[in-house]
Amino acid sequence: MENTLNQEIIEHLMHPKNYGPLENPTGVGVGHSEQSGEFVILYLNCDGETIRDIGYATNGCHDTVVLGSMFTEMVKGETLAYGFSAAEKLRDKVAAGPVKQQACAQMVLTAFEAAQIHQQHRQSGSAEELHAIEIGMACEVEG
């Protein structure tokens, strides 16, 4: 099991899935840490309640890239409700881990939440280009 997990993490690190913007997304969200300046931009393309496509970009660390790749693969093709459920499970899973991983996961998951909010705003007629939410953690390790 441990070796399989490590191989999966290495694969997501070396070949991130869903990395990059989407053309004509239905929602764009940003999870941003003002403390470190790091961010995740998440792009949603939904058909009703189904996540037809999802992409992300980040200036964050390797942990952020891996978590973004794993999370987007987990929810692609699923419903938004499933996405929020998966986000809560991931939050719970990393809660016992290092603060750095918690912050990286928080940026990814907050960007997902912000993209869904942006999508709702657009459906209500808003012209905003994206929706951003600040997180209260920094994805940095102090020396």
C-alpha positions in Angstrom: 0.0 0.0 0.0 2.7 2.5 1.0 4.7 1.8 -2.2 1.5 2.3 -4.3 0.7 5.6 -2.6 4.3 6.8 -3.1 4.1 5.9 -6.8 0.8 7.7 -7.2 2.2 10.8 -5.5 5.3 10.7 -7.7 3.1 10.3 -10.8 1.1 13.4 -9.9 4.2 15.3 -9.2 6.0 14.4 -12.4 2.9 14.5 -14.6 0.3 16.7 -13.0 -3.2 16.1 -14.2 -5.6 18.9 -15.2 -2.8 21.5 -14.9 -3.6 24.7 -16.8 -6.6 27.0 -17.6 -9.8 25.9 -19.3 -11.2 27.6 -22.3 -14.6 29.3 -21.4 -14.8 28.1 -17.8 -18.2 28.4 -16.0 -16.4 29.4 -12.8 -12.9 30.6 -11.8 -11.8 30.6 -8.2 -8.7 31.6 -6.3 -7.5 30.4 -3.0 -4.8 32.8 -1.9 -2.4 33.0 1.1 -1.6 36.7 1.8 1.1 35.5 4.2 3.1 33.7 1.6 1.8 35.2 -1.6 1.0 31.7 -2.9 -2.2 30.9 -4.7 -4.2 28.3 -6.6 -6.5 29.3 -9.5 -9.1 26.6 -10.2 -11.2 26.5 -13.3 -14.6 24.7 -13.5 -16.6 23.8 -16.5 -19.9 22.4 -15.3 -22.9 21.1 -17.2 -25.7 21.7 -14.7 -24.4 20.0 -11.5 -21.8 17.8 -13.2 -18.1 18.9 -13.3 -17.5 18.3 -17.0 -13.9 19.6 -16.8 -11.6 21.1 -14.2 -8.2 22.6 -14.3 -5.9 24.5 -11.9 -2.7 26.5 -11.8 -0.5 27.5 -8.9 2.6 29.3 -7.9 2.8 27.0 -4.9 5.1 24.2 -3.8 5.2 20.6 -5.0 2.7 19.6 -2.3 0.2 22.1 -3.8 0.8 20.7 -7.3 0.3 17.1 -6.1 -2.8 17.9 -4.1 -4.3 19.9 -7.0 -3.7 17.1 -9.4 -5.1 14.4 -7.1 -8.2 16.5 -6.1 -9.1 17.5 -9.7 -8.7 13.9 -10.9 -11.0 12.8 -8.0 -13.8 15.1 -8.9 -13.7 15.4 -12.7 -16.8 13.9 -14.1 -18.6 13.9 -10.8 -21.3 16.2 -9.3 -20.5 19.4 -7.4 -22.1 17.7 -4.3 -19.5 14.9 -4.7 -16.8 17.5 -5.1 -17.7 19.2 -1.8 -17.9 15.9 -0.1 -14.5 14.9 -1.4 -13.1 18.3 -0.3 -14.3 17.7 3.2 -12.7 14.2 3.3 -9.4 15.6 2.0 -9.5 18.3 4.7 -10.1 15.7 7.4 -7.3 13.5 6.0 -4.7 16.2 6.0 -5.8 17.7 9.3 -3.5 15.3 11.2 -0.6 16.0 8.9 2.0 18.7 8.8 0.7 22.3 8.8 2.4 22.9 5.4 0.3 20.1 3.8 -2.8 21.5 5.5 -2.1 25.0 4.0 -1.5 23.5 0.5 -4.7 21.5 0.7 -6.6 24.6 2.0 -5.5 26.6 -1.0 -6.7 24.0 -3.5 -10.0 23.4 -1.7 -10.7 27.1 -1.2 -10.1 27.7 -4.9 -12.7 25.0 -5.6 -15.2 26.6 -3.3 -14.4 30.1 -4.8 -14.9 28.7 -8.4 -18.3 27.4 -7.5 -19.2 30.7 -5.9 -18.0 32.5 -9.0 -20.2 30.2 -11.2 -23.2 31.0 -9.1 -22.5 34.7 -9.3 -22.2 34.5 -13.1 -25.5 32.6 -13.3 -27.0 35.6 -11.4 -25.7 38.0 -14.0 -22.4 39.1 -12.3 -19.6 40.2 -14.6 -16.8 39.4 -12.2 -13.9 37.7 -13.8 -13.2 35.4 -10.8 -13.9 34.9 -7.2 -11.0 35.0 -4.7 -10.9 33.8 -1.0 -8.0 34.4 1.3 -6.8 31.6 3.5 -5.4 32.2 7.0 -2.5 29.8 6.6 0.9 29.9 4.8 2.2 27.1 2.7 5.8 27.7 3.9 8.1 25.9 6.3 10.1 28.1 8.5 13.8 27.2 8.8 
